[in-house]
């Protein structure tokens, strides 16, 4: 595809929009999924959360620097392209694609599980929820940049409000001795228990690194993107620790929360009473999950668009809507895949483990992507020290190197978890097959047959653009 055929994005997103996208992508983790890590005990979980916070802090600051130095849609793909060339870019891109597309399916499954649990429905209703939510949020994302970001801002703010209401209400109910110590749930399984449960702790931050995929919508990428990423992460740190403490130190306690489907729903019932009004209100808590779902659909569409624009993926995925300027084909492919994947797994492995298997598969893709991003940061700092960097990570090379090493420790924890369970082992096997097939396709059909263009586009993106409204 020639550069001249690439349509210019509408620059709409300012720092508040980027903050909403960054927080919104992750905030579903405060509503659903995080509690499985309590298998390590409350204090074991807290230690894991501190480690995860350090890891993501190092990653986020490194990505903030990369996103201003190479402000092109594609995130890990374009970072690796600049640092390692087309082969590194390809594998970084397919790792990110695995993560982000599978996460859409996982978020869709989480949405249905939550709705079924709150409304008392059987899992037979799950496919209905998948189709309904995917269709609605596909239309929102195709509708245009302004509609997407405004909807994201609304769902994110509402989600944060629901959490804050719970935090305030839980203050008088918090009792560490009663709900943690008395249950003998401070530590469980020792170091191996913490190692095995670490992947679920990442759910509090997983996705904040997607923000650079919106760089072509940012009004002033060089200034706004670092602010958006860092403010998003700071907000998520506060929410993560408050959710852990407030949700684990009230009834049913740390051990009890481990085994519930929707911990925030249980927390609301404890704090405000198990009344019909509270149950009705708790249906609205699904907005937190939908916020993450909406964000991941947006980000996945931008990633597939960027890779197709380069010739890595089929050209139709790079086509933009003639009036809305959104990658409508890429967005449609992602949502259809999510529905089909959920339905297939629904009838093969069942809903009990469906979301967990998808989460672990997406985490494997994420960690490979993280490795490429930190390696790209390190290589560019060494190879191109004079490269223009409007923002520089305060942790520099030492922070990126530590983050790179932590990636492999976390990946080992997921593989260890997979070795313990045949269900999780499926995630590891699928990931291995995925990367093997992708490698064969690259060296057989793609290598040397496309000309990267993202870096060439950089000069058009680094300068501030006019904020535009869509018709």
C-alpha positions as a Python dict, from the first residue, in 0.01 Angstrom:
ca = {
    (1, 'X'): (0, 0, 0),
    (2, 'X'): (141, 340, -97),
    (3, 'X'): (178, 615, 160),
    (4, 'X'): (-52, 838, -43),
    (5, 'X'): (-336, 589, -3),
    (6, 'X'): (-334, 619, 375),
    (7, 'X'): (-612, 835, 508),
    (8, 'X'): (-528, 1081, 783),
    (9, 'X'): (-676, 1009, 1122),
    (10, 'X'): (-897, 1262, 1291),
    (11, 'X'): (-704, 1402, 1587),
    (12, 'X'): (-955, 1407, 1868),
    (13, 'X'): (-798, 1264, 2185),
    (14, 'X'): (-662, 1494, 2454),
    (15, 'X'): (-515, 1388, 2789),
    (16, 'X'): (-855, 1322, 2957),
    (17, 'X'): (-960, 1099, 2665),
    (18, 'X'): (-631, 910, 2679),
    (19, 'X'): (-667, 873, 3057),
    (20, 'X'): (-1017, 732, 3009),
    (21, 'X'): (-895, 486, 2747),
    (22, 'X'): (-598, 374, 2959),
    (23, 'X'): (-801, 328, 3278),
    (24, 'X'): (-1103, 194, 3094),
    (25, 'X'): (-901, -77, 2923),
    (26, 'X'): (-798, -217, 3260),
    (27, 'X'): (-1071, -129, 3507),
    (28, 'X'): (-1273, -443, 3439),
    (29, 'X'): (-1000, -622, 3634),
    (30, 'X'): (-1121, -449, 3951),
    (31, 'X'): (-1466, -597, 3896),
    (32, 'X'): (-1390, -952, 3788),
    (33, 'X'): (-1103, -1201, 3764),
    (34, 'X'): (-846, -1062, 4008),
    (35, 'X'): (-973, -1271, 4300),
    (36, 'X'): (-830, -1601, 4170),
    (37, 'X'): (-486, -1486, 4285),
    (38, 'X'): (-604, -1502, 4647),
    (39, 'X'): (-516, -1871, 4631),
    (40, 'X'): (-177, -1743, 4756),
    (41, 'X'): (-344, -1586, 5062),
    (42, 'X'): (-407, -1217, 5126),
    (43, 'X'): (-49, -1124, 5214),
    (44, 'X'): (82, -1345, 4936),
    (45, 'X'): (-145, -1156, 4699),
    (46, 'X'): (-34, -820, 4838),
    (47, 'X'): (332, -907, 4780),
    (48, 'X'): (251, -1021, 4427),
    (49, 'X'): (64, -696, 4367),
    (50, 'X'): (366, -491, 4476),
    (51, 'X'): (586, -689, 4236),
    (52, 'X'): (334, -646, 3953),
    (53, 'X'): (314, -273, 4026),
    (54, 'X'): (691, -237, 3997),
    (55, 'X'): (692, -442, 3676),
    (56, 'X'): (419, -238, 3508),
    (57, 'X'): (567, 89, 3632),
    (58, 'X'): (896, 10, 3457),
    (59, 'X'): (708, -105, 3147),
    (60, 'X'): (477, 197, 3135),
    (61, 'X'): (756, 452, 3160),
    (62, 'X'): (954, 273, 2890),
    (63, 'X'): (651, 266, 2661),
    (64, 'X'): (582, 634, 2732),
    (65, 'X'): (926, 715, 2594),
    (66, 'X'): (887, 488, 2291),
    (67, 'X'): (543, 626, 2206),
    (68, 'X'): (680, 980, 2173),
    (69, 'X'): (996, 876, 1990),
    (70, 'X'): (799, 664, 1740),
    (71, 'X'): (442, 797, 1747),
    (72, 'X'): (277, 563, 1495),
    (73, 'X'): (-24, 335, 1538),
    (74, 'X'): (91, -22, 1590),
    (75, 'X'): (257, 9, 1931),
    (76, 'X'): (491, -289, 1982),
    (77, 'X'): (499, -356, 1608),
    (78, 'X'): (644, -16, 1513),
    (79, 'X'): (872, -5, 1817),
    (80, 'X'): (1029, -337, 1716),
    (81, 'X'): (1040, -233, 1351),
    (82, 'X'): (1254, 67, 1437),
    (83, 'X'): (1479, -133, 1671),
    (84, 'X'): (1500, -477, 1514),
    (85, 'X'): (1375, -451, 1158),
    (86, 'X'): (1086, -630, 985),
    (87, 'X'): (1140, -976, 1135),
    (88, 'X'): (1138, -851, 1494),
    (89, 'X'): (844, -628, 1411),
    (90, 'X'): (646, -919, 1271),
    (91, 'X'): (685, -1138, 1579),
    (92, 'X'): (619, -846, 1813),
    (93, 'X'): (305, -773, 1614),
    (94, 'X'): (169, -1127, 1614),
    (95, 'X'): (237, -1154, 1988),
    (96, 'X'): (41, -834, 2046),
    (97, 'X'): (-233, -958, 1813),
    (98, 'X'): (-261, -1282, 2012),
    (99, 'X'): (-287, -1086, 2335),
    (100, 'X'): (-533, -824, 2229),
    (101, 'X'): (-768, -1029, 2010),
    (102, 'X'): (-792, -1314, 2261),
    (103, 'X'): (-853, -1059, 2536),
    (104, 'X'): (-1160, -936, 2348),
    (105, 'X'): (-1293, -1293, 2363),
    (106, 'X'): (-1197, -1322, 2732),
    (107, 'X'): (-1367, -992, 2817),
    (108, 'X'): (-1677, -1103, 2627),
    (109, 'X'): (-1682, -1425, 2829),
    (110, 'X'): (-1638, -1231, 3154),
    (111, 'X'): (-1931, -1006, 3061),
    (112, 'X'): (-2163, -1302, 3009),
    (113, 'X'): (-2043, -1477, 3324),
    (114, 'X'): (-2112, -1167, 3530),
    (115, 'X'): (-2457, -1109, 3381),
    (116, 'X'): (-2555, -1473, 3427),
    (117, 'X'): (-2437, -1467, 3788),
    (118, 'X'): (-2614, -1144, 3884),
    (119, 'X'): (-2940, -1232, 3707),
    (120, 'X'): (-2935, -1597, 3813),
    (121, 'X'): (-2927, -1729, 3456),
    (122, 'X'): (-2770, -2050, 3333),
    (123, 'X'): (-2464, -2059, 3108),
    (124, 'X'): (-2695, -2139, 2817),
    (125, 'X'): (-2755, -1763, 2797),
    (126, 'X'): (-2387, -1686, 2741),
    (127, 'X'): (-2394, -1692, 2358),
    (128, 'X'): (-2680, -1441, 2364),
    (129, 'X'): (-2475, -1196, 2573),
    (130, 'X'): (-2173, -1242, 2346),
    (131, 'X'): (-2367, -1154, 2034),
    (132, 'X'): (-2548, -858, 2195),
    (133, 'X'): (-2241, -696, 2353),
    (134, 'X'): (-2016, -756, 2051),
    (135, 'X'): (-2272, -608, 1813),
    (136, 'X'): (-2332, -297, 2025),
    (137, 'X'): (-1965, -217, 2081),
    (138, 'X'): (-1872, -296, 1723),
    (139, 'X'): (-2117, -28, 1611),
    (140, 'X'): (-1980, 218, 1869),
    (141, 'X'): (-1625, 170, 1746),
    (142, 'X'): (-1718, 192, 1380),
    (143, 'X'): (-1916, 507, 1458),
    (144, 'X'): (-1603, 719, 1474),
    (145, 'X'): (-1320, 843, 1692),
    (146, 'X'): (-1528, 1104, 1876),
    (147, 'X'): (-1806, 856, 1955),
    (148, 'X'): (-1553, 594, 2067),
    (149, 'X'): (-1362, 824, 2301),
    (150, 'X'): (-1673, 991, 2444),
    (151, 'X'): (-1835, 654, 2513),
    (152, 'X'): (-1510, 536, 2671),
    (153, 'X'): (-1488, 844, 2892),
    (154, 'X'): (-1846, 791, 3010),
    (155, 'X'): (-1806, 420, 3092),
    (156, 'X'): (-1471, 477, 3263),
    (157, 'X'): (-1600, 757, 3486),
    (158, 'X'): (-1908, 556, 3582),
    (159, 'X'): (-1691, 252, 3660),
    (160, 'X'): (-1458, 455, 3881),
    (161, 'X'): (-1761, 605, 4058),
    (162, 'X'): (-1900, 257, 4136),
    (163, 'X'): (-1566, 157, 4285),
    (164, 'X'): (-1535, 474, 4493),
    (165, 'X'): (-1888, 426, 4632),
    (166, 'X'): (-1791, 74, 4738),
    (167, 'X'): (-1461, 185, 4894),
    (168, 'X'): (-1632, 453, 5103),
    (169, 'X'): (-1914, 221, 5208),
    (170, 'X'): (-1675, -58, 5307),
    (171, 'X'): (-1471, 149, 5554),
    (172, 'X'): (-1688, 62, 5854),
    (173, 'X'): (-1696, -308, 5758),
    (174, 'X'): (-1323, -369, 5709),
    (175, 'X'): (-1180, -613, 5966),
    (176, 'X'): (-845, -774, 5882),
    (177, 'X'): (-839, -1000, 6188),
    (178, 'X'): (-1187, -1138, 6124),
    (179, 'X'): (-1181, -1180, 5747),
    (180, 'X'): (-817, -1270, 5688),
    (181, 'X'): (-640, -1384, 6006),
    (182, 'X'): (-935, -1580, 6152),
    (183, 'X'): (-974, -1760, 5820),
    (184, 'X'): (-602, -1845, 5829),
    (185, 'X'): (-570, -1689, 5486),
    (186, 'X'): (-265, -1465, 5515),
    (187, 'X'): (-34, -1698, 5323),
    (188, 'X'): (-126, -2011, 5130),
    (189, 'X'): (114, -2242, 4953),
    (190, 'X'): (424, -2043, 5036),
    (191, 'X'): (646, -1920, 4753),
    (192, 'X'): (502, -2173, 4508),
    (193, 'X'): (150, -2051, 4588),
    (194, 'X'): (254, -1695, 4509),
    (195, 'X'): (435, -1808, 4194),
    (196, 'X'): (131, -1998, 4069),
    (197, 'X'): (-115, -1717, 4142),
    (198, 'X'): (86, -1429, 4000),
    (199, 'X'): (-82, -1415, 3659),
    (200, 'X'): (-417, -1319, 3811),
    (201, 'X'): (-259, -1021, 3990),
    (202, 'X'): (-163, -880, 3650),
    (203, 'X'): (-533, -840, 3575),
    (204, 'X'): (-521, -515, 3775),
    (205, 'X'): (-288, -356, 3517),
    (206, 'X'): (-320, -569, 3207),
    (207, 'X'): (-401, -347, 2910),
    (208, 'X'): (-270, -7, 3018),
    (209, 'X'): (17, -60, 2774),
    (210, 'X'): (-231, -49, 2484),
    (211, 'X'): (-259, 329, 2498),
    (212, 'X'): (9, 399, 2231),
    (213, 'X'): (-221, 233, 1977),
    (214, 'X'): (-425, 555, 1999),
    (215, 'X'): (-128, 778, 1919),
    (216, 'X'): (-260, 873, 1575),
    (217, 'X'): (-578, 1006, 1738),
    (218, 'X'): (-388, 1217, 1992),
    (219, 'X'): (-400, 1594, 1936),
    (220, 'X'): (-40, 1637, 2055),
    (221, 'X'): (126, 1293, 2075),
    (222, 'X'): (460, 1416, 2209),
    (223, 'X'): (302, 1581, 2515),
    (224, 'X'): (-32, 1411, 2562),
    (225, 'X'): (65, 1044, 2527),
    (226, 'X'): (316, 1029, 2819),
    (227, 'X'): (74, 1222, 3040),
    (228, 'X'): (-212, 991, 2947),
    (229, 'X'): (-11, 674, 3011),
    (230, 'X'): (134, 787, 3344),
    (231, 'X'): (-193, 931, 3479),
    (232, 'X'): (-374, 612, 3379),
    (233, 'X'): (-121, 395, 3557),
    (234, 'X'): (-123, 609, 3872),
    (235, 'X'): (-502, 580, 3888),
    (236, 'X'): (-488, 203, 3839),
    (237, 'X'): (-234, 160, 4121),
    (238, 'X'): (-467, 334, 4367),
    (239, 'X'): (-769, 134, 4249),
    (240, 'X'): (-580, -198, 4265),
    (241, 'X'): (-473, -167, 4628),
    (242, 'X'): (-810, -29, 4739),
    (243, 'X'): (-996, -310, 4564),
    (244, 'X'): (-775, -577, 4720),
    (245, 'X'): (-808, -436, 5072),
    (246, 'X'): (-1174, -333, 5066),
    (247, 'X'): (-1302, -644, 4889),
    (248, 'X'): (-1093, -897, 5085),
    (249, 'X'): (-1137, -756, 5436),
    (250, 'X'): (-1518, -758, 5438),
    (251, 'X'): (-1757, -1054, 5427),
    (252, 'X'): (-1713, -1322, 5297),
    (253, 'X'): (-1343, -1261, 5359),
    (254, 'X'): (-1029, -1336, 5160),
    (255, 'X'): (-1098, -1709, 5139),
    (256, 'X'): (-1461, -1652, 5048),
    (257, 'X'): (-1388, -1394, 4778),
    (258, 'X'): (-1150, -1641, 4615),
    (259, 'X'): (-1443, -1864, 4527),
    (260, 'X'): (-1704, -1610, 4412),
    (261, 'X'): (-1774, -1520, 4051),
    (262, 'X'): (-1818, -1144, 4098),
    (263, 'X'): (-1633, -1012, 4407),
    (264, 'X'): (-1755, -654, 4373),
    (265, 'X'): (-2115, -778, 4359),
    (266, 'X'): (-2059, -968, 4685),
    (267, 'X'): (-1894, -661, 4834),
    (268, 'X'): (-2190, -440, 4746),
    (269, 'X'): (-2429, -687, 4911),
    (270, 'X'): (-2215, -691, 5226),
    (271, 'X'): (-2185, -314, 5250),
    (272, 'X'): (-2531, -203, 5138),
    (273, 'X'): (-2743, -511, 5210),
    (274, 'X'): (-2877, -792, 4993),
    (275, 'X'): (-3189, -609, 4876),
    (276, 'X'): (-3365, -598, 4542),
    (277, 'X'): (-3249, -238, 4500),
    (278, 'X'): (-2886, -335, 4553),
    (279, 'X'): (-2921, -633, 4319),
    (280, 'X'): (-3070, -406, 4055),
    (281, 'X'): (-2785, -160, 4101),
    (282, 'X'): (-2532, -442, 4074),
    (283, 'X'): (-2653, -521, 3724),
    (284, 'X'): (-2509, -181, 3631),
    (285, 'X'): (-2168, -291, 3762),
    (286, 'X'): (-2126, -471, 3431),
    (287, 'X'): (-2036, -125, 3296),
    (288, 'X'): (-1690, -177, 3444),
    (289, 'X'): (-1642, -493, 3241),
    (290, 'X'): (-1792, -331, 2933),
    (291, 'X'): (-1548, -41, 2965),
    (292, 'X'): (-1255, -281, 2927),
    (293, 'X'): (-1434, -472, 2653),
    (294, 'X'): (-1495, -151, 2459),
    (295, 'X'): (-1132, -43, 2494),
    (296, 'X'): (-990, -373, 2379),
    (297, 'X'): (-1211, -377, 2070),
    (298, 'X'): (-1086, -29, 1984),
    (299, 'X'): (-720, -124, 2041),
    (300, 'X'): (-743, -451, 1851),
    (301, 'X'): (-891, -273, 1550),
    (302, 'X'): (-607, -20, 1555),
    (303, 'X'): (-342, -293, 1579),
    (304, 'X'): (-478, -505, 1293),
    (305, 'X'): (-519, -189, 1084),
    (306, 'X'): (-157, -89, 1144),
    (307, 'X'): (-23, -434, 1058),
    (308, 'X'): (-239, -462, 747),
    (309, 'X'): (-127, -115, 640),
    (310, 'X'): (227, -257, 637),
    (311, 'X'): (135, -561, 430),
    (312, 'X'): (178, -806, 718),
    (313, 'X'): (-193, -887, 735),
    (314, 'X'): (-444, -895, 444),
    (315, 'X'): (-497, -554, 284),
    (316, 'X'): (-875, -533, 349),
    (317, 'X'): (-803, -499, 723),
    (318, 'X'): (-639, -163, 649),
    (319, 'X'): (-947, -16, 483),
    (320, 'X'): (-1109, 276, 660),
    (321, 'X'): (-1476, 363, 664),
    (322, 'X'): (-1535, 624, 391),
    (323, 'X'): (-1698, 876, 625),
    (324, 'X'): (-1607, 768, 980),
    (325, 'X'): (-1238, 701, 913),
    (326, 'X'): (-1239, 390, 1134),
    (327, 'X'): (-1091, 47, 1043),
    (328, 'X'): (-1434, -111, 1015),
    (329, 'X'): (-1320, -439, 858),
    (330, 'X'): (-1052, -497, 1124),
    (331, 'X'): (-1304, -419, 1399),
    (332, 'X'): (-1559, -656, 1247),
    (333, 'X'): (-1306, -938, 1216),
    (334, 'X'): (-1206, -901, 1582),
    (335, 'X'): (-1560, -907, 1718),
    (336, 'X'): (-1666, -1199, 1496),
    (337, 'X'): (-1358, -1392, 1610),
    (338, 'X'): (-1444, -1321, 1974),
    (339, 'X'): (-1797, -1456, 1935),
    (340, 'X'): (-1688, -1763, 1738),
    (341, 'X'): (-1402, -1844, 1979),
    (342, 'X'): (-1629, -1810, 2282),
    (343, 'X'): (-1898, -2029, 2128),
    (344, 'X'): (-1649, -2302, 2029),
    (345, 'X'): (-1491, -2309, 2375),
    (346, 'X'): (-1834, -2286, 2540),
    (347, 'X'): (-1932, -2619, 2385),
    (348, 'X'): (-1590, -2788, 2418),
    (349, 'X'): (-1440, -2697, 2757),
    (350, 'X'): (-1739, -2528, 2924),
    (351, 'X'): (-1786, -2186, 3081),
    (352, 'X'): (-1626, -2278, 3416),
    (353, 'X'): (-1272, -2250, 3278),
    (354, 'X'): (-1334, -2065, 2951),
    (355, 'X'): (-1241, -1717, 3075),
    (356, 'X'): (-936, -1838, 3269),
    (357, 'X'): (-797, -2029, 2970),
    (358, 'X'): (-841, -1724, 2746),
    (359, 'X'): (-681, -1495, 3004),
    (360, 'X'): (-373, -1715, 3029),
    (361, 'X'): (-344, -1737, 2651),
    (362, 'X'): (-364, -1359, 2623),
    (363, 'X'): (-107, -1320, 2902),
    (364, 'X'): (141, -1537, 2712),
    (365, 'X'): (100, -1314, 2408),
    (366, 'X'): (132, -1009, 2632),
    (367, 'X'): (458, -1121, 2789),
    (368, 'X'): (616, -1196, 2452),
    (369, 'X'): (503, -850, 2342),
    (370, 'X'): (643, -694, 2660),
    (371, 'X'): (977, -863, 2594),
    (372, 'X'): (991, -712, 2246),
    (373, 'X'): (896, -366, 2373),
    (374, 'X'): (1155, -356, 2650),
    (375, 'X'): (1417, -507, 2418),
    (376, 'X'): (1333, -237, 2163),
    (377, 'X'): (1373, 31, 2428),
    (378, 'X'): (1714, -107, 2529),
    (379, 'X'): (1837, -140, 2170),
    (380, 'X'): (1726, 209, 2069),
    (381, 'X'): (1887, 364, 2378),
    (382, 'X'): (2214, 193, 2279),
    (383, 'X'): (2186, 210, 1900),
    (384, 'X'): (2028, 554, 1861),
    (385, 'X'): (2121, 761, 2169),
    (386, 'X'): (2069, 1086, 1976),
    (387, 'X'): (1721, 991, 1857),
    (388, 'X'): (1465, 1260, 1939),
    (389, 'X'): (1278, 1164, 2254),
    (390, 'X'): (1027, 1429, 2368),
    (391, 'X'): (982, 1223, 2685),
    (392, 'X'): (1249, 1011, 2856),
    (393, 'X'): (1186, 738, 3111),
    (394, 'X'): (1328, 831, 3453),
    (395, 'X'): (1432, 467, 3502),
    (396, 'X'): (1635, 457, 3180),
    (397, 'X'): (1827, 148, 3073),
    (398, 'X'): (1848, -15, 3421),
    (399, 'X'): (1469, -4, 3456),
    (400, 'X'): (1411, -149, 3110),
    (401, 'X'): (1664, -427, 3168),
    (402, 'X'): (1503, -521, 3500),
    (403, 'X'): (1159, -518, 3334),
    (404, 'X'): (1291, -740, 3053),
    (405, 'X'): (1422, -996, 3303),
    (406, 'X'): (1097, -989, 3501),
    (407, 'X'): (906, -1082, 3185),
    (408, 'X'): (1068, -1425, 3181),
    (409, 'X'): (1003, -1487, 3550),
    (410, 'X'): (635, -1406, 3501),
    (411, 'X'): (618, -1622, 3188),
    (412, 'X'): (766, -1908, 3391),
    (413, 'X'): (487, -1865, 3648),
    (414, 'X'): (222, -1904, 3377),
    (415, 'X'): (392, -2213, 3236),
    (416, 'X'): (420, -2355, 3589),
    (417, 'X'): (51, -2290, 3642),
    (418, 'X'): (-22, -2463, 3311),
    (419, 'X'): (178, -2769, 3413),
    (420, 'X'): (-47, -2806, 3719),
    (421, 'X'): (-373, -2805, 3525),
    (422, 'X'): (-475, -2962, 3195),
    (423, 'X'): (-710, -2669, 3130),
    (424, 'X'): (-433, -2412, 3160),
    (425, 'X'): (-195, -2638, 2968),
    (426, 'X'): (-426, -2584, 2671),
    (427, 'X'): (-329, -2215, 2674),
    (428, 'X'): (42, -2295, 2662),
    (429, 'X'): (3, -2549, 2380),
    (430, 'X'): (-216, -2317, 2172),
    (431, 'X'): (37, -2035, 2213),
    (432, 'X'): (325, -2259, 2099),
    (433, 'X'): (131, -2374, 1793),
    (434, 'X'): (27, -2016, 1715),
    (435, 'X'): (382, -1881, 1714),
    (436, 'X'): (512, -2183, 1521),
    (437, 'X'): (251, -2142, 1246),
    (438, 'X'): (306, -1765, 1237),
    (439, 'X'): (680, -1824, 1197),
    (440, 'X'): (628, -2064, 908),
    (441, 'X'): (395, -1818, 735),
    (442, 'X'): (642, -1534, 777),
    (443, 'X'): (949, -1710, 640),
    (444, 'X'): (751, -1881, 363),
    (445, 'X'): (521, -1605, 238),
    (446, 'X'): (597, -1264, 391),
    (447, 'X'): (967, -1206, 455),
    (448, 'X'): (1117, -965, 203),
    (449, 'X'): (786, -911, 24),
    (450, 'X'): (659, -599, 198),
    (451, 'X'): (797, -253, 253),
    (452, 'X'): (750, -108, 604),
    (453, 'X'): (585, 233, 601),
    (454, 'X'): (503, 316, 964),
    (455, 'X'): (836, 480, 1038),
    (456, 'X'): (803, 684, 720),
    (457, 'X'): (474, 815, 855),
    (458, 'X'): (634, 937, 1176),
    (459, 'X'): (705, 1288, 1051),
    (460, 'X'): (334, 1338, 987),
    (461, 'X'): (245, 1241, 1341),
    (462, 'X'): (491, 1406, 1576),
    (463, 'X'): (355, 1755, 1529),
    (464, 'X'): (44, 1865, 1717),
    (465, 'X'): (-276, 1845, 1519),
    (466, 'X'): (-598, 2033, 1537),
    (467, 'X'): (-864, 1873, 1750),
    (468, 'X'): (-1149, 1781, 1521),
    (469, 'X'): (-1509, 1695, 1575),
    (470, 'X'): (-1683, 1433, 1365),
    (471, 'X'): (-2007, 1486, 1190),
}
